[in-house]
Amino acid sequence: MLEAGIDRDGAPLPTMGAAVNDQNDAEKPTIPEGGDQQPLSKNSQKKLLKQQRYKAKKAEKKALMKEQKKKEAERKRKEWEESLESVTEEERLKLIETRKSLRKERMEKRSGEKEMKKERLMKAKECGQNVIIDLEFSHLMTPTEINSLVQQIMYCYAVNGRCSSPAHLWLTGCNGEMEEQLKRLPGFDKWIIETENKSYIEALQDCKENLVYLTADSENVLEELDLKKFYIIGGLVDRNRWKGITMKKAEEQGIQTAKLPIGNFLKMSSSQVLTVNQVLEILLKFLERKDWKASFFQVIPQRKRCQADLEDNGEEDKAEEENEPKDEQLASKKEKVEVF
């Protein structure tokens, strides 16, 4: 007869309490050590755990999609080979030639679009609106939050490149883990942007009077965009842990502040917190249309607006939803940062 808590080989079995503890440990988030981070609140820990679960699920989904893509490519290859086998030699040569021509057209079109994009971005570098993303808060964020911000920056560059009147982007205070993750992005070394390890204060010390930090805590409402100004977007994920930090930073540095005039045109269902890419896109829309209301309603997700605003702009929202690109929908799900 076996003793309680002992298996057949004499090894102790885990108790019920140990099993419960193991389960509880599995439910706890992995909190990075070191740095000057404040202790996470219970809500922040729950959020971190949710992020980590999402990341694991995303990796699993990515692997599944990769496998499906591989199978689809194999299926198409077999179909192509079978189509060649079922026709005469003359028809076979025609099919091959047609396929080559279509591929060449696609490549030429892609090359032309890439060249036009480069021209637009180079022109913006010379005389476009300067927009800075302040990356000096990376020491306050977890690796997961840093990764989220990197994804937003990647989307910023993509949106800016597609814009008919792009801005000239700056990444300042780009160091450590943030810099490493950015450098791992495909083609990052060829991006037409300004990347600075220094802070914007050091990099643009001769233009200090033209620096404007966009922060929700400012009393100054931004009415127009000035091409002489450098508008700064704070890159800080989970602003609830660091309320008012961008305003305090701007005041200590003695630079101007402003907030987007969102309250003049719509009511938010929650705090006026958007992602970095959403704020950049609002600025880009305004540069094109000179219309704040249209810019807000095109970019700010419906879930962030009050019901009255949704009813007043129902048709416009419907059209936007139908035309909204898939990557924009994905970007709207990214982590929130203090941006204006």
C-alpha positions as CSV (number, residue, x, y, z in Angstrom):
1,M,0.0,0.0,0.0
2,L,1.4,3.4,-1.1
3,E,1.9,6.2,1.5
4,A,0.0,9.4,0.9
5,G,2.1,11.8,-1.2
6,I,4.6,9.1,-2.3
7,D,4.7,7.4,-5.8
8,R,5.9,3.8,-6.6
9,D,9.5,4.9,-6.9
10,G,9.5,6.7,-3.6
11,A,9.4,10.2,-5.0
12,P,7.1,12.7,-3.4
13,L,3.9,13.6,-5.3
14,P,2.8,17.2,-5.7
15,T,0.2,18.2,-3.1
16,M,-3.1,19.8,-4.0
17,G,-1.7,23.1,-2.7
18,A,1.4,22.8,-4.9
19,A,-0.9,22.1,-7.9
20,V,-2.9,25.2,-7.2
21,N,0.2,27.3,-6.8
22,D,1.5,26.0,-10.1
23,Q,-1.7,27.0,-11.8
24,N,-1.6,30.4,-10.1
25,D,2.0,30.9,-11.2
26,A,1.0,30.1,-14.8
27,E,-1.7,32.8,-14.6
28,K,0.8,35.5,-13.4
29,P,2.5,37.8,-16.0
30,T,6.2,37.7,-16.6
31,I,7.4,41.1,-15.3
32,P,10.8,42.2,-16.6
33,E,13.4,43.0,-13.9
34,G,15.7,46.0,-13.6
35,G,15.3,49.6,-14.8
36,D,13.5,52.5,-13.1
37,Q,10.1,51.1,-13.5
38,Q,7.5,51.6,-10.9
39,P,5.8,48.5,-9.4
40,L,2.9,47.5,-11.6
41,S,-0.6,47.8,-10.2
42,K,-3.0,44.9,-10.3
43,N,-4.7,46.4,-13.4
44,S,-1.3,46.8,-15.1
45,Q,-0.4,43.2,-14.3
46,K,-3.7,42.0,-15.7
47,K,-3.0,44.0,-18.8
48,L,0.5,42.7,-19.1
49,L,-0.7,39.1,-18.8
50,K,-3.3,39.8,-21.5
51,Q,-0.6,41.2,-23.7
52,Q,1.6,38.1,-23.1
53,R,-1.2,35.8,-23.9
54,Y,-2.0,37.8,-27.0
55,K,1.6,37.6,-28.1
56,A,1.7,33.8,-27.7
57,K,-1.5,33.4,-29.6
58,K,-0.3,35.8,-32.3
59,A,2.9,33.7,-32.7
60,E,0.8,30.5,-33.0
61,K,-1.5,32.2,-35.5
62,K,1.5,33.4,-37.5
63,A,3.0,29.9,-37.7
64,L,-0.4,28.5,-38.8
65,M,-0.7,31.2,-41.5
66,K,2.9,30.5,-42.7
67,E,2.0,26.8,-43.1
68,Q,-1.2,27.6,-44.9
69,K,0.6,30.0,-47.2
70,K,3.2,27.3,-48.0
71,K,0.4,24.8,-48.8
72,E,-1.4,27.3,-51.0
73,A,1.8,28.0,-52.9
74,E,2.3,24.3,-53.4
75,R,-1.3,23.9,-54.6
76,K,-0.8,26.7,-57.2
77,R,2.4,25.2,-58.4
78,K,0.8,21.9,-59.0
79,E,-2.1,23.5,-60.8
80,W,0.3,25.4,-63.0
81,E,2.2,22.2,-63.9
82,E,-1.0,20.3,-64.6
83,S,-2.2,23.1,-66.8
84,L,1.0,22.9,-68.9
85,E,0.8,19.2,-69.2
86,S,-2.8,19.3,-70.5
87,V,-2.1,21.5,-73.5
88,T,-0.1,21.4,-76.7
89,E,3.5,22.6,-76.9
90,E,2.4,25.8,-78.8
91,E,-0.2,26.6,-76.1
92,R,2.3,25.8,-73.4
93,L,4.8,28.3,-74.7
94,K,2.0,31.0,-75.0
95,L,1.0,30.4,-71.3
96,I,4.6,30.7,-70.2
97,E,5.1,33.9,-72.2
98,T,1.8,35.4,-70.8
99,R,2.9,34.6,-67.3
100,K,6.3,36.2,-67.8
101,S,4.7,39.4,-69.2
102,L,2.3,39.8,-66.3
103,R,5.1,39.3,-63.8
104,K,7.2,41.9,-65.6
105,E,4.2,44.4,-65.6
106,R,3.7,43.9,-61.9
107,M,7.4,44.4,-61.2
108,E,7.6,47.6,-63.3
109,K,4.5,49.0,-61.6
110,R,5.9,48.2,-58.2
111,S,9.2,49.8,-59.1
112,G,7.5,52.9,-60.4
113,E,5.4,53.3,-57.2
114,K,8.5,52.9,-55.1
115,E,10.3,55.6,-57.1
116,M,7.4,58.0,-56.7
117,K,7.2,57.3,-53.0
118,K,11.0,58.0,-52.7
119,E,10.5,61.3,-54.6
120,R,7.6,62.4,-52.3
121,L,9.6,61.6,-49.1
122,M,12.7,63.4,-50.4
123,K,10.6,66.4,-51.2
124,A,9.1,66.3,-47.6
125,K,12.7,66.1,-46.2
126,E,13.4,69.4,-48.0
127,C,10.3,71.4,-47.4
128,G,7.6,69.2,-45.7
129,Q,6.1,69.2,-42.2
130,N,8.5,67.9,-39.6
131,V,7.0,65.4,-37.1
132,I,9.1,63.9,-34.3
133,I,8.4,60.7,-32.4
134,D,10.0,61.0,-29.0
135,L,11.5,57.6,-28.0
136,E,13.1,58.7,-24.7
137,F,10.5,56.8,-22.6
138,S,11.7,53.2,-23.6
139,H,13.2,52.7,-20.1
140,L,9.7,53.1,-18.6
141,M,8.2,50.3,-20.8
142,T,8.3,46.5,-20.8
143,P,9.7,44.7,-23.8
144,T,6.1,43.9,-24.9
145,E,5.2,47.6,-24.9
146,I,8.4,48.5,-26.7
147,N,7.5,46.0,-29.4
148,S,4.0,47.5,-29.7
149,L,5.5,51.0,-30.2
150,V,7.9,49.6,-32.8
151,Q,5.0,48.2,-34.7
152,Q,3.2,51.6,-34.6
153,I,6.3,53.3,-35.9
154,M,6.5,50.8,-38.8
155,Y,2.8,51.6,-39.6
156,C,3.6,55.4,-39.4
157,Y,6.3,55.0,-42.0
158,A,4.0,53.0,-44.3
159,V,1.1,55.5,-44.0
160,N,3.4,58.5,-44.5
161,G,4.9,56.9,-47.6
162,R,1.4,56.4,-49.2
163,C,0.4,60.0,-48.4
164,S,0.3,62.4,-51.4
165,S,1.8,65.1,-49.1
166,P,3.9,63.2,-46.6
167,A,5.6,64.6,-43.5
168,H,9.3,64.3,-42.7
169,L,9.6,61.9,-39.8
170,W,12.2,62.0,-37.0
171,L,12.9,59.3,-34.4
172,T,14.8,60.9,-31.5
173,G,16.2,59.3,-28.3
174,C,16.5,56.1,-30.2
175,N,18.7,53.9,-28.0
176,G,18.9,50.5,-26.3
177,E,16.1,47.9,-26.9
178,M,14.1,50.4,-29.0
179,E,17.0,50.9,-31.4
180,E,17.7,47.2,-31.6
181,Q,14.1,46.3,-32.4
182,L,13.9,49.0,-35.1
183,K,17.0,47.9,-36.8
184,R,15.5,44.4,-37.0
185,L,12.7,45.7,-39.2
186,P,13.1,44.7,-42.9
187,G,14.6,47.6,-44.8
188,F,14.8,50.0,-41.8
189,D,18.2,51.1,-42.9
190,K,16.7,52.5,-46.1
191,W,13.9,54.4,-44.6
192,I,13.9,58.1,-45.5
193,I,13.7,59.5,-42.0
194,E,16.0,61.2,-39.4
195,T,17.1,58.8,-36.7
196,E,18.9,60.3,-33.7
197,N,20.4,58.7,-30.6
198,K,20.3,62.2,-29.1
199,S,17.1,63.8,-27.7
200,Y,15.3,66.3,-29.9
201,I,16.5,69.1,-27.6
202,E,20.1,68.2,-28.4
203,A,19.6,67.3,-32.1
204,L,17.6,70.5,-32.8
205,Q,19.1,72.9,-30.2
206,D,19.1,75.7,-32.8
207,C,15.4,75.3,-33.4
208,K,14.2,75.1,-29.8
209,E,11.7,77.9,-30.3
210,N,10.0,75.9,-33.1
211,L,9.6,72.7,-31.0
212,V,5.9,71.9,-30.1
213,Y,5.0,68.9,-27.9
214,L,1.6,67.5,-28.5
215,T,0.0,66.6,-25.2
216,A,-3.5,66.3,-23.9
217,D,-2.6,68.3,-20.8
218,S,-1.8,71.5,-22.7
219,E,-4.1,74.5,-22.6
220,N,-3.1,75.5,-26.1
221,V,-5.4,74.2,-28.9
222,L,-3.7,73.5,-32.2
223,E,-5.6,75.4,-34.9
224,E,-3.2,75.2,-37.8
225,L,0.0,73.4,-38.7
226,D,3.1,75.6,-39.2
227,L,5.7,74.2,-41.6
228,K,8.4,75.9,-39.5
229,K,7.4,73.9,-36.4
230,F,8.6,70.5,-35.3
231,Y,5.6,68.7,-33.8
232,I,6.5,66.1,-31.2
233,I,4.5,62.9,-30.5
234,G,5.4,61.2,-27.2
235,G,6.0,57.4,-27.6
236,L,4.9,56.0,-24.3
237,V,2.8,52.9,-24.0
238,D,0.4,52.6,-21.0
239,R,0.1,56.3,-20.0
240,N,-2.0,55.3,-17.0
241,R,1.3,54.6,-15.1
242,W,2.8,58.0,-16.1
243,K,0.0,60.6,-16.2
244,G,1.1,64.0,-17.4
245,I,4.7,63.0,-18.1
246,T,4.9,64.6,-21.5
247,M,3.5,67.9,-20.3
248,K,5.9,67.9,-17.4
249,K,8.9,67.1,-19.7
250,A,8.0,69.9,-22.1
251,E,7.6,72.4,-19.2
252,E,11.0,71.4,-17.8
253,Q,12.6,71.9,-21.2
254,G,10.9,75.2,-21.8
255,I,9.3,74.3,-25.1
256,Q,5.8,75.0,-26.5
257,T,2.9,72.6,-26.0
258,A,-0.4,72.1,-27.8
259,K,-3.3,69.6,-28.1
260,L,-5.3,68.5,-31.1
261,P,-8.8,70.2,-31.2
262,I,-10.7,67.0,-30.8
263,G,-13.1,68.4,-28.3
264,N,-14.2,71.1,-30.7
265,F,-15.6,68.5,-33.2
266,L,-16.5,65.3,-31.4
267,K,-16.9,63.7,-28.0
268,M,-14.7,60.8,-27.0
269,S,-16.3,57.8,-25.2
270,S,-13.1,57.5,-23.1
271,S,-10.0,59.5,-22.5
272,Q,-8.5,61.3,-25.5
273,V,-5.7,58.7,-26.0
274,L,-4.7,57.5,-29.4
275,T,-1.9,55.4,-30.9
276,V,1.2,57.2,-32.4
277,N,0.1,56.1,-35.9
278,Q,-3.4,57.5,-35.4
279,V,-2.1,60.9,-34.3
280,L,0.4,61.0,-37.2
281,E,-2.4,60.1,-39.6
282,I,-4.6,62.8,-38.3
283,L,-1.8,65.3,-38.9
284,L,-1.3,63.9,-42.5
285,K,-5.0,64.1,-43.2
286,F,-5.1,67.7,-42.1
287,L,-2.1,68.6,-44.2
288,E,-4.0,67.3,-47.2
289,R,-7.5,68.5,-46.5
290,K,-7.1,71.4,-44.0
291,D,-10.2,70.1,-42.2
292,W,-9.8,68.9,-38.6
293,K,-13.3,67.4,-38.3
294,A,-12.9,65.3,-41.5
295,S,-9.4,64.2,-40.3
296,F,-10.7,63.1,-36.9
297,F,-13.7,61.2,-38.3
298,Q,-11.5,59.4,-40.8
299,V,-8.9,58.2,-38.3
300,I,-10.5,57.9,-34.8
301,P,-12.1,54.5,-34.4
302,Q,-15.9,54.4,-33.9
303,R,-15.5,52.6,-30.6
304,K,-13.8,55.6,-29.2
305,R,-16.6,58.1,-30.0
306,C,-19.9,58.8,-28.3
307,Q,-23.1,57.6,-29.8
308,A,-24.3,61.1,-30.8
309,D,-21.2,61.6,-32.9
310,L,-21.7,58.2,-34.5
311,E,-25.3,59.0,-35.5
312,D,-24.4,62.4,-36.8
313,N,-21.7,61.0,-39.1
314,G,-23.2,57.5,-39.8
315,E,-22.9,57.7,-43.6
316,E,-19.4,59.0,-43.5
317,D,-18.3,56.3,-41.1
318,K,-19.9,53.6,-43.2
319,A,-18.0,54.8,-46.3
320,E,-14.7,55.0,-44.3
321,E,-15.3,51.5,-42.9
322,E,-15.8,50.1,-46.3
323,N,-12.6,51.8,-47.6
324,E,-10.5,51.2,-44.6
325,P,-7.4,49.1,-45.4
326,K,-6.9,45.9,-43.5
327,D,-3.6,47.1,-42.0
328,E,-5.3,50.2,-40.6
329,Q,-7.8,48.0,-38.8
330,L,-5.0,46.1,-37.3
331,A,-3.1,49.2,-36.3
332,S,-6.2,50.5,-34.3
333,K,-5.8,47.5,-32.0
334,K,-2.3,48.4,-30.9
335,E,-1.3,49.7,-27.5
336,K,-2.3,53.2,-26.4
337,V,0.2,55.9,-25.9
338,E,0.1,59.5,-24.7
339,V,0.2,61.4,-27.9
340,F,-1.5,64.7,-27.6
